[in-house]
Amino acid sequence: MARSPRITIPAYPHHIIQRGNNRQATFFAEDDYRFFLECLRQAKAKCRCRIYAYVLMTNHFHLLVAPSEIGDLGRFMQSVGRRYVRYINANYRRSGTLWEGRFKSAAVSRDEYLIMCSRYIELNPVRAGMVAHPRDYRWSSYRCRAMGISDRLLDDDPWYAGLGTTPEERRETYRQWIESEVNEREWEEIRQSTQRGRLIGRETFQKQIEAMTGRRLMGEARGRPKKPAVSAVEKVL
């Protein structure tokens, strides 16, 4: 059966998941994580993409990436994947594929769903039982967005930028959001939408993209995610 064309919407963020082949490890040492981040930096500059959030797990990674034009996202992922595979094969004297087929992705609306996806990404190590808190995991965007540790890979997304008038206000609001109660339905919505290549956002957003693309993309009815209980967030967009 032919695969459906991937949905890529210029200037909108996309939640991306790429897993190791047969869910096998893709990162084996600290240098591997560092090299992968450098692959992301180079691909970002080359392919005109913005990176809002990321986490590198043992056998997969998540990204929140906004391409500038149609085709940029595919070129970005191709650049990262090929360069990293060459590095792994050369350093570990292996051959063959590293990734499990093509990457999964879902376009995300630029509202509270955007920060919801960031939380989903950055809490991966906590849900996997690797750390007790996302600040304890080195290979994610959390320490930059919530703690102010410099990370030249990242851009401020439209939602994060409105969390406060100063960097510290934004970090504090973001920390509270990350630590607020999570609705399990939100996790499932992100997971299923990304796996199926659908959309993550309100019904109005989904209908707008359906009209734009001429494709039926809406899944089952879903609830609106709970907003952070912080007044600064209400001022965004």
Backbone as JSON, one array per atom type, in Angstrom:
{
  "sequence": "MARSPRITIPAYPHHIIQRGNNRQATFFAEDDYRFFLECLRQAKAKCRCRIYAYVLMTNHFHLLVAPSEIGDLGRFMQSVGRRYVRYINANYRRSGTLWEGRFKSAAVSRDEYLIMCSRYIELNPVRAGMVAHPRDYRWSSYRCRAMGISDRLLDDDPWYAGLGTTPEERRETYRQWIESEVNEREWEEIRQSTQRGRLIGRETFQKQIEAMTGRRLMGEARGRPKKPAVSAVEKVL",
  "N": [[0.85, -1.19, 0.0], [0.56, 2.2, -0.85], [2.26, 4.88, 0.76], [0.83, 7.57, 2.61], [1.18, 11.0, 1.65], [3.45, 13.02, 3.5], [2.42, 15.41, 5.93], [3.37, 18.62, 5.85], [3.69, 21.81, 7.09], [4.61, 24.94, 6.34], [6.33, 27.17, 8.54], [4.97, 26.32, 10.77], [5.22, 24.5, 13.86], [6.43, 21.12, 14.16], [5.92, 18.02, 15.63], [8.24, 15.52, 16.06], [9.2, 12.14, 15.87], [11.74, 9.75, 15.95], [12.78, 6.47, 15.79], [15.1, 3.89, 16.84], [16.13, 1.13, 14.77], [14.14, -1.72, 15.12], [13.73, -0.9, 17.68], [16.19, -0.72, 18.86], [19.23, 0.45, 20.48], [20.4, 3.77, 19.77], [22.11, 5.62, 20.68], [25.16, 5.39, 22.3], [27.22, 6.31, 23.86], [28.43, 9.25, 25.63], [29.67, 10.96, 23.8], [28.3, 10.37, 21.48], [25.74, 11.49, 21.83], [26.51, 14.17, 21.91], [27.58, 14.5, 19.34], [25.3, 14.07, 17.81], [23.72, 16.28, 18.51], [25.28, 18.25, 17.34], [24.9, 17.55, 14.68], [22.22, 18.26, 14.45], [22.44, 21.05, 14.77], [23.9, 21.81, 12.48], [22.21, 20.93, 10.43], [19.98, 22.49, 10.94], [20.86, 25.11, 10.32], [21.43, 24.77, 7.61], [19.02, 23.95, 6.44], [17.05, 25.78, 7.05], [15.4, 25.7, 9.4], [13.67, 25.97, 12.55], [14.28, 25.14, 15.93], [12.5, 24.13, 18.66], [12.19, 22.44, 20.89], [13.62, 19.47, 22.36], [14.53, 16.02, 22.96], [16.87, 13.53, 23.62], [16.75, 10.2, 23.72], [17.67, 6.84, 24.78], [17.16, 5.01, 22.67], [15.73, 6.44, 20.81], [14.54, 9.63, 19.56], [12.99, 12.84, 20.19], [11.73, 15.73, 18.58], [10.87, 19.2, 18.26], [10.15, 20.99, 15.66], [10.19, 23.71, 13.39], [9.74, 24.18, 10.06], [10.82, 26.34, 7.36], [9.96, 26.34, 4.69], [8.05, 24.28, 2.34], [9.35, 21.06, 2.13], [11.65, 21.61, 3.54], [11.64, 20.34, 6.05], [11.89, 17.58, 5.49], [14.41, 17.58, 4.23], [15.95, 18.47, 6.35], [15.72, 16.35, 8.26], [16.8, 14.29, 6.75], [19.43, 15.17, 6.4], [20.36, 15.16, 9.09], [19.96, 12.44, 9.8], [21.5, 10.91, 7.92], [24.14, 11.87, 8.3], [24.58, 11.25, 10.98], [24.3, 8.45, 11.0], [26.48, 7.68, 9.39], [28.54, 8.45, 11.09], [28.1, 6.77, 13.36], [28.34, 4.19, 12.2], [30.99, 4.27, 11.36], [32.4, 4.68, 13.77], [31.68, 2.54, 15.38], [32.15, 0.38, 13.9], [30.19, -0.89, 12.29], [27.47, -1.76, 10.04], [24.75, -1.06, 7.77], [21.23, -0.28, 8.41], [20.18, 2.17, 10.81], [17.97, 3.48, 11.76], [14.42, 3.11, 12.33], [12.62, 2.79, 9.74], [10.87, 5.55, 8.14], [10.75, 8.79, 9.67], [8.3, 9.76, 12.17], [5.73, 12.24, 12.25], [3.88, 15.19, 13.23], [2.0, 18.05, 12.57], [1.73, 20.99, 14.6], [-0.45, 23.17, 16.32], [-0.13, 26.72, 16.97], [-0.53, 27.4, 19.79], [-1.72, 26.7, 23.09], [-1.28, 24.02, 22.68], [1.24, 23.81, 21.66], [3.08, 24.3, 23.76], [2.27, 22.21, 25.29], [3.21, 20.05, 23.82], [5.94, 20.47, 24.12], [6.23, 19.91, 26.83], [5.5, 17.22, 26.84], [7.64, 16.16, 25.38], [9.92, 16.84, 26.95], [9.44, 15.55, 29.35], [9.88, 12.92, 28.82], [12.24, 11.42, 29.76], [11.57, 11.22, 32.48], [9.13, 9.83, 32.49], [10.11, 7.46, 31.52], [11.49, 6.52, 33.66], [14.14, 7.17, 34.03], [15.16, 9.43, 35.26], [14.29, 11.48, 38.11], [13.37, 14.01, 37.8], [13.01, 16.38, 35.12], [15.12, 18.23, 35.05], [17.33, 16.83, 35.73], [18.21, 15.45, 33.58], [20.47, 15.43, 30.98], [20.3, 15.58, 28.19], [18.3, 17.17, 26.84], [15.97, 19.84, 26.04], [15.05, 21.04, 28.32], [16.67, 22.15, 30.39], [17.61, 24.5, 29.35], [15.26, 26.01, 28.73], [13.86, 26.05, 31.15], [15.74, 26.56, 33.13], [17.63, 28.31, 32.25], [20.12, 27.65, 31.23], [22.55, 27.98, 28.8], [21.9, 27.15, 25.4], [22.73, 26.83, 22.29], [21.4, 25.62, 20.26], [18.68, 26.02, 20.34], [15.58, 27.81, 19.62], [13.33, 30.42, 20.65], [10.01, 29.58, 21.0], [6.76, 30.73, 19.72], [4.82, 30.58, 21.75], [6.21, 30.16, 24.17], [7.68, 32.53, 24.29], [5.82, 34.36, 25.16], [5.39, 33.91, 27.83], [6.24, 35.54, 29.84], [7.58, 38.79, 30.8], [10.26, 39.0, 31.2], [13.32, 37.04, 30.97], [13.59, 35.41, 33.31], [10.98, 35.39, 34.34], [9.69, 34.0, 32.28], [11.01, 31.54, 32.46], [10.24, 30.72, 35.04], [7.45, 30.53, 34.82], [7.32, 28.56, 32.89], [8.51, 26.39, 34.27], [6.56, 25.94, 36.21], [4.47, 25.14, 34.57], [5.47, 22.75, 33.45], [5.54, 21.2, 35.73], [2.92, 21.02, 36.47], [-0.3, 19.34, 36.86], [-0.84, 16.58, 34.72], [-2.95, 15.69, 32.09], [-3.79, 12.53, 31.15], [-5.03, 12.03, 28.76], [-4.11, 13.99, 27.09], [-1.43, 13.19, 26.63], [-1.94, 10.84, 25.17], [-3.23, 11.86, 22.93], [-1.19, 13.35, 21.66], [0.65, 11.3, 21.17], [-0.78, 9.45, 19.51], [-1.58, 11.09, 17.36], [0.89, 11.83, 16.29], [2.01, 9.36, 15.56], [0.22, 8.61, 13.57], [0.5, 10.58, 11.73], [-1.12, 12.87, 11.77], [-2.75, 15.8, 12.99], [-1.98, 18.11, 15.62], [-3.87, 19.87, 17.68], [-6.51, 22.34, 18.13], [-9.94, 21.85, 17.07], [-10.68, 23.8, 15.22], [-8.23, 24.56, 14.13], [-7.48, 22.16, 12.91], [-9.47, 21.87, 10.98], [-8.89, 24.09, 9.42], [-6.38, 23.38, 8.34], [-7.12, 21.1, 6.96], [-8.74, 22.24, 4.97], [-6.79, 23.72, 3.68], [-5.03, 21.78, 2.67], [-6.67, 19.98, 1.38], [-7.15, 17.46, 2.27], [-8.51, 14.86, 4.32], [-8.02, 14.95, 7.68], [-8.66, 14.92, 10.33], [-8.97, 13.24, 13.44], [-10.37, 11.18, 15.98], [-12.82, 12.64, 18.18], [-11.67, 15.07, 20.51], [-10.53, 16.43, 23.64], [-9.93, 19.76, 24.85], [-6.7, 20.75, 25.88], [-5.7, 21.25, 29.28], [-4.97, 24.49, 30.39], [-1.95, 26.13, 31.57], [-1.93, 27.09, 34.97], [-1.31, 29.89, 35.25], [-1.21, 33.32, 35.17], [0.24, 34.78, 33.28], [0.36, 33.26, 31.01], [-2.11, 33.46, 29.9], [-2.06, 35.76, 28.47], [-0.87, 35.33, 26.07], [-0.87, 35.23, 22.53]],
  "CA": [[0.0, 0.0, 0.0], [1.34, 3.43, -0.94], [2.22, 5.7, 1.96], [0.23, 8.89, 2.42], [2.18, 12.08, 1.68], [3.63, 13.62, 4.81], [1.86, 16.75, 6.08], [4.34, 19.62, 6.3], [3.1, 23.13, 6.98], [5.67, 25.92, 6.58], [6.24, 28.1, 9.67], [4.32, 25.69, 11.91], [6.05, 23.47, 14.49], [6.09, 19.72, 13.92], [6.46, 17.07, 16.6], [8.9, 14.47, 15.3], [9.77, 10.99, 16.58], [12.51, 8.8, 15.14], [13.23, 5.39, 16.66], [16.11, 2.97, 16.33], [15.6, -0.06, 14.11], [13.72, -2.73, 16.09], [13.82, -0.24, 18.99], [17.54, -0.9, 19.4], [19.89, 1.68, 20.88], [20.98, 4.64, 18.76], [23.14, 6.39, 21.38], [25.91, 4.42, 23.08], [28.17, 7.0, 24.72], [28.16, 10.69, 25.69], [30.11, 11.59, 22.56], [27.26, 10.17, 20.47], [24.75, 12.53, 22.06], [27.09, 15.46, 21.52], [27.69, 14.56, 17.89], [23.95, 14.21, 17.26], [23.33, 17.69, 18.67], [25.98, 19.01, 16.3], [24.18, 17.26, 13.44], [21.02, 19.09, 14.46], [22.83, 22.44, 14.55], [24.28, 22.01, 11.09], [21.02, 20.78, 9.59], [19.13, 23.65, 11.2], [21.37, 26.23, 9.54], [21.38, 24.43, 6.2], [17.66, 23.69, 5.95], [16.16, 26.88, 7.44], [14.42, 25.24, 10.37], [13.8, 26.43, 13.93], [14.13, 24.04, 16.88], [11.9, 24.65, 19.88], [12.36, 21.51, 22.01], [14.16, 18.18, 21.96], [15.06, 15.09, 23.94], [17.56, 12.38, 23.03], [16.64, 9.03, 24.58], [18.65, 5.81, 24.43], [16.88, 4.37, 21.39], [14.91, 7.29, 19.94], [14.58, 11.05, 19.92], [11.85, 13.7, 19.88], [12.06, 17.11, 18.23], [9.79, 20.13, 17.91], [10.86, 21.72, 14.61], [9.36, 24.51, 12.47], [10.42, 24.43, 8.78], [10.46, 27.6, 6.7], [9.29, 26.07, 3.42], [7.77, 22.88, 2.02], [10.56, 20.33, 1.79], [12.74, 21.87, 4.5], [11.63, 19.36, 7.13], [12.45, 16.35, 4.97], [15.85, 17.77, 4.04], [16.53, 18.56, 7.69], [15.82, 15.02, 8.84], [17.72, 13.51, 5.92], [20.77, 15.62, 6.73], [20.69, 14.67, 10.42], [20.01, 10.98, 9.81], [22.62, 10.37, 7.15], [25.42, 12.23, 8.92], [24.73, 10.51, 12.22], [24.51, 7.04, 10.69], [27.88, 7.52, 8.95], [29.37, 8.56, 12.29], [27.93, 5.56, 14.17], [28.91, 3.04, 11.49], [32.45, 4.39, 11.35], [32.96, 4.59, 15.11], [31.38, 1.27, 16.01], [32.46, -0.66, 12.91], [28.96, -1.59, 11.94], [26.91, -1.36, 8.75], [23.3, -1.24, 7.7], [20.35, 0.78, 8.87], [20.13, 2.5, 12.24], [16.63, 3.99, 12.08], [13.26, 2.27, 12.05], [11.8, 3.39, 8.71], [10.87, 7.01, 8.1], [10.36, 9.42, 10.93], [6.9, 10.11, 12.38], [5.6, 13.67, 12.53], [2.54, 15.79, 13.26], [2.02, 19.51, 12.69], [1.19, 21.44, 15.88], [-0.96, 24.54, 16.3], [0.73, 27.63, 17.73], [-1.25, 27.87, 20.97], [-1.31, 25.9, 24.24], [-0.82, 22.7, 22.24], [2.67, 23.89, 21.4], [3.78, 24.1, 25.02], [1.91, 20.87, 25.72], [4.15, 19.15, 23.15], [7.24, 20.65, 24.77], [6.2, 19.16, 28.09], [5.51, 15.8, 26.48], [9.0, 15.82, 24.97], [10.92, 16.98, 28.01], [9.16, 14.61, 30.43], [10.17, 11.55, 28.39], [13.13, 10.68, 30.66], [10.88, 10.97, 33.73], [8.18, 8.74, 32.25], [10.88, 6.22, 31.3], [12.13, 6.12, 34.9], [15.58, 7.42, 33.95], [15.44, 10.48, 36.24], [13.11, 11.86, 38.9], [12.93, 15.34, 37.36], [13.65, 16.67, 33.84], [16.36, 19.0, 35.21], [18.42, 15.89, 35.97], [18.57, 14.78, 32.33], [21.33, 16.37, 30.26], [20.13, 15.61, 26.74], [17.0, 17.71, 26.46], [15.87, 21.3, 26.01], [14.48, 21.54, 29.56], [17.59, 22.95, 31.21], [17.68, 25.84, 28.75], [13.97, 26.69, 28.79], [13.38, 26.18, 32.52], [16.8, 26.89, 34.06], [18.46, 29.37, 31.7], [21.43, 27.16, 30.79], [22.68, 28.31, 27.38], [21.82, 26.08, 24.41], [22.67, 27.54, 21.02], [20.57, 24.89, 19.29], [17.26, 26.31, 20.5], [14.9, 29.07, 19.36], [12.14, 30.62, 21.47], [8.79, 29.42, 20.22], [5.82, 31.84, 19.93], [4.1, 30.45, 23.01], [7.17, 30.36, 25.25], [8.08, 33.94, 24.33], [4.79, 35.14, 25.83], [5.18, 33.45, 29.2], [6.65, 36.56, 30.79], [8.25, 39.94, 30.2], [11.7, 38.83, 31.39], [13.71, 35.63, 30.88], [13.3, 34.68, 34.54], [9.53, 35.16, 34.39], [9.36, 32.92, 31.34], [11.5, 30.27, 33.0], [9.42, 30.34, 36.2], [6.14, 30.1, 34.31], [7.53, 27.29, 32.21], [8.72, 25.37, 35.29], [5.26, 25.63, 36.81], [3.69, 24.4, 33.58], [6.03, 21.41, 33.37], [5.26, 20.46, 36.96], [1.47, 20.97, 36.73], [-0.93, 18.05, 36.63], [-0.94, 16.21, 33.31], [-4.1, 14.88, 31.69], [-3.29, 11.42, 30.33], [-5.62, 12.11, 27.42], [-3.22, 14.84, 26.31], [-0.32, 12.35, 26.17], [-2.41, 9.92, 24.14], [-3.5, 12.64, 21.73], [0.08, 13.64, 21.0], [1.23, 10.03, 20.71], [-1.53, 8.89, 18.38], [-1.53, 12.02, 16.23], [2.22, 11.76, 15.69], [2.17, 8.05, 14.93], [-0.64, 8.53, 12.39], [0.77, 11.68, 10.83], [-2.27, 13.76, 11.73], [-2.51, 17.16, 13.46], [-2.12, 18.31, 17.06], [-4.42, 21.21, 17.85], [-7.96, 22.46, 18.26], [-10.71, 21.46, 15.89], [-10.63, 24.88, 14.23], [-6.93, 24.44, 13.46], [-7.49, 20.98, 12.05], [-10.31, 22.16, 9.81], [-8.15, 25.04, 8.6], [-5.36, 22.65, 7.59], [-7.83, 20.24, 6.01], [-9.12, 23.08, 3.84], [-5.57, 24.13, 3.0], [-4.4, 20.64, 2.0], [-7.64, 19.18, 0.64], [-7.11, 16.09, 2.8], [-9.21, 14.64, 5.59], [-6.95, 14.71, 8.63], [-9.14, 14.9, 11.71], [-9.18, 11.94, 14.04], [-11.5, 11.12, 16.88], [-13.06, 13.85, 18.98], [-10.7, 15.21, 21.57], [-10.74, 17.55, 24.53], [-8.93, 20.82, 24.84], [-5.8, 20.55, 27.02], [-5.77, 22.2, 30.39], [-3.94, 25.54, 30.31], [-1.2, 26.36, 32.8], [-2.64, 27.96, 35.91], [-0.45, 31.05, 35.46], [-1.86, 34.4, 34.45], [1.06, 35.27, 32.15], [0.08, 32.46, 29.82], [-3.38, 33.9, 29.31], [-1.83, 36.93, 27.63], [-0.23, 34.94, 24.84], [-1.7, 35.08, 21.32]],
  "C": [[0.89, 1.24, 0.0], [1.19, 4.25, 0.34], [1.61, 7.06, 1.65], [1.33, 9.94, 2.45], [2.25, 12.69, 3.08], [3.04, 15.04, 4.82], [2.95, 17.66, 6.63], [3.77, 21.0, 6.05], [4.17, 24.16, 7.3], [5.32, 26.86, 7.73], [5.5, 27.53, 10.87], [5.26, 24.66, 12.53], [5.53, 22.08, 14.17], [6.73, 18.87, 15.0], [6.97, 15.86, 15.83], [9.41, 13.39, 16.26], [10.52, 10.14, 15.58], [13.09, 7.75, 16.08], [14.32, 4.57, 15.99], [15.45, 1.75, 15.72], [15.34, -1.16, 15.15], [13.85, -2.22, 17.53], [15.17, -0.48, 19.66], [18.17, 0.46, 19.69], [20.44, 2.45, 19.69], [22.06, 5.55, 19.34], [23.84, 5.44, 22.36], [26.87, 5.05, 24.08], [27.87, 8.49, 24.68], [28.58, 11.4, 24.4], [29.07, 11.44, 21.45], [26.17, 11.22, 20.6], [25.27, 13.89, 21.59], [27.17, 15.58, 20.0], [26.32, 14.73, 17.25], [23.45, 15.64, 17.39], [24.03, 18.57, 17.64], [25.35, 18.76, 14.93], [22.92, 18.11, 13.34], [21.37, 20.55, 14.17], [23.15, 22.71, 13.08], [23.08, 21.9, 10.16], [20.07, 21.96, 9.74], [19.55, 24.84, 10.36], [21.21, 25.99, 8.04], [19.96, 24.41, 5.65], [16.64, 24.7, 6.44], [15.01, 26.41, 8.35], [14.71, 25.87, 11.73], [13.52, 25.25, 14.85], [13.65, 24.61, 18.2], [12.1, 23.74, 21.1], [12.95, 20.21, 21.46], [14.44, 17.32, 23.18], [15.69, 13.94, 23.18], [17.51, 11.25, 24.04], [17.64, 7.97, 24.11], [18.43, 5.25, 23.04], [15.94, 5.17, 20.48], [15.11, 8.75, 20.35], [13.28, 11.73, 19.52], [12.36, 15.09, 19.55], [10.78, 17.9, 18.05], [10.43, 21.14, 16.96], [9.87, 22.45, 13.72], [10.16, 24.76, 11.19], [9.97, 25.74, 8.17], [9.62, 27.38, 5.45], [8.96, 24.59, 3.29], [9.08, 22.21, 1.59], [11.69, 20.52, 2.78], [12.8, 20.8, 5.58], [12.25, 18.04, 6.68], [13.95, 16.45, 4.78], [16.58, 17.85, 5.37], [16.75, 17.18, 8.28], [16.77, 14.14, 8.05], [19.16, 13.88, 6.25], [21.22, 15.07, 8.08], [20.91, 13.16, 10.39], [21.22, 10.43, 9.11], [23.96, 10.66, 7.81], [25.64, 11.42, 10.19], [24.98, 9.03, 11.97], [25.94, 6.79, 10.22], [28.82, 7.55, 10.15], [29.29, 7.26, 13.12], [28.58, 4.35, 13.49], [30.43, 3.07, 11.49], [33.04, 4.14, 12.73], [32.74, 3.24, 15.78], [31.55, 0.1, 15.05], [31.25, -1.54, 12.61], [28.52, -1.15, 10.56], [25.4, -1.56, 8.79], [22.54, -0.09, 8.32], [20.45, 0.98, 10.38], [18.72, 2.85, 12.67], [15.55, 3.02, 11.65], [12.36, 2.99, 11.04], [11.87, 4.91, 8.74], [10.36, 7.58, 9.41], [8.86, 9.71, 10.96], [6.81, 11.6, 12.7], [4.14, 14.09, 12.53], [2.7, 17.3, 13.41], [1.26, 19.93, 13.95], [0.71, 22.88, 15.75], [-0.13, 25.41, 17.25], [-0.03, 28.25, 18.9], [-0.82, 26.98, 22.14], [-0.87, 24.5, 23.86], [0.69, 22.68, 22.0], [3.47, 23.65, 22.68], [3.43, 22.74, 25.62], [2.86, 19.85, 25.09], [5.54, 19.26, 23.75], [7.3, 19.85, 26.07], [6.25, 17.66, 27.82], [6.93, 15.35, 26.14], [9.95, 15.8, 26.16], [10.67, 16.08, 29.22], [9.42, 13.15, 30.04], [11.11, 10.81, 29.35], [12.49, 10.37, 32.02], [9.9, 9.82, 33.56], [8.89, 7.41, 32.05], [11.59, 5.75, 32.56], [13.62, 6.34, 34.94], [16.03, 8.47, 34.97], [14.15, 10.8, 36.98], [12.52, 13.19, 38.43], [13.66, 15.67, 36.06], [14.94, 17.48, 33.95], [17.57, 18.09, 35.37], [18.87, 15.17, 34.7], [19.29, 15.77, 31.42], [20.91, 16.59, 28.81], [18.73, 16.03, 26.33], [17.04, 19.23, 26.52], [15.41, 21.89, 27.34], [15.41, 22.5, 30.29], [17.8, 24.36, 30.64], [16.39, 26.61, 29.02], [13.51, 26.95, 30.21], [14.44, 26.69, 33.49], [17.75, 27.96, 33.53], [19.85, 28.96, 31.29], [21.52, 27.32, 29.27], [22.64, 27.06, 26.5], [21.64, 26.73, 23.05], [21.87, 26.82, 19.94], [19.15, 25.44, 19.24], [16.85, 27.72, 20.06], [13.73, 29.19, 20.33], [10.9, 30.49, 20.61], [7.79, 30.53, 20.56], [5.1, 31.78, 21.27], [5.02, 30.72, 24.19], [7.52, 31.83, 25.41], [7.08, 34.81, 25.07], [4.54, 34.75, 27.27], [5.61, 34.46, 30.25], [7.38, 37.68, 30.09], [9.77, 39.89, 30.35], [12.04, 37.36, 31.24], [13.38, 34.83, 32.13], [11.81, 34.43, 34.7], [9.12, 34.02, 33.47], [9.81, 31.57, 31.88], [10.64, 29.79, 34.17], [8.05, 29.84, 35.75], [6.26, 28.74, 33.64], [7.74, 26.15, 33.21], [7.41, 24.96, 35.93], [4.4, 24.81, 35.85], [4.16, 22.96, 33.5], [5.6, 20.57, 34.56], [3.77, 20.41, 37.3], [0.91, 19.6, 36.39], [-1.13, 17.8, 35.13], [-2.17, 15.34, 33.09], [-3.6, 13.79, 30.76], [-3.86, 11.43, 28.92], [-4.76, 12.99, 26.51], [-2.04, 14.02, 25.76], [-0.76, 11.46, 25.01], [-2.7, 10.66, 22.84], [-2.22, 12.93, 20.96], [0.66, 12.37, 20.4], [0.53, 9.52, 19.46], [-1.47, 9.79, 17.15], [-0.19, 11.95, 15.52], [2.42, 10.44, 14.96], [1.38, 7.96, 13.62], [-0.4, 9.66, 11.4], [-0.39, 12.64, 10.68], [-1.89, 15.15, 12.23], [-2.71, 17.22, 14.96], [-2.6, 19.74, 17.27], [-5.92, 21.18, 17.98], [-8.65, 22.07, 16.97], [-10.67, 22.53, 14.81], [-9.32, 24.84, 13.44], [-6.93, 23.28, 12.49], [-8.34, 21.2, 10.8], [-9.62, 23.13, 8.86], [-7.11, 24.31, 7.74], [-6.0, 21.68, 6.6], [-8.22, 21.03, 4.77], [-7.91, 23.48, 3.01], [-5.0, 23.01, 2.14], [-5.35, 19.84, 1.13], [-7.66, 17.74, 1.07], [-7.89, 16.01, 4.09], [-8.17, 14.18, 6.61], [-7.44, 14.55, 10.06], [-9.37, 13.48, 12.18], [-10.42, 11.96, 14.91], [-11.64, 12.43, 17.66], [-12.1, 13.89, 20.15], [-11.03, 16.42, 22.43], [-9.64, 18.57, 24.4], [-8.02, 20.65, 26.04], [-5.97, 21.64, 28.06], [-4.65, 23.21, 30.27], [-3.17, 25.63, 31.63], [-1.95, 27.35, 33.68], [-1.76, 29.15, 36.28], [-0.98, 32.17, 34.59], [-1.08, 34.86, 33.23], [0.73, 34.53, 30.87], [-1.17, 32.95, 29.13], [-3.19, 35.07, 28.37], [-1.27, 36.59, 26.25], [-1.24, 34.78, 23.71], [-3.12, 35.56, 21.56]]
}
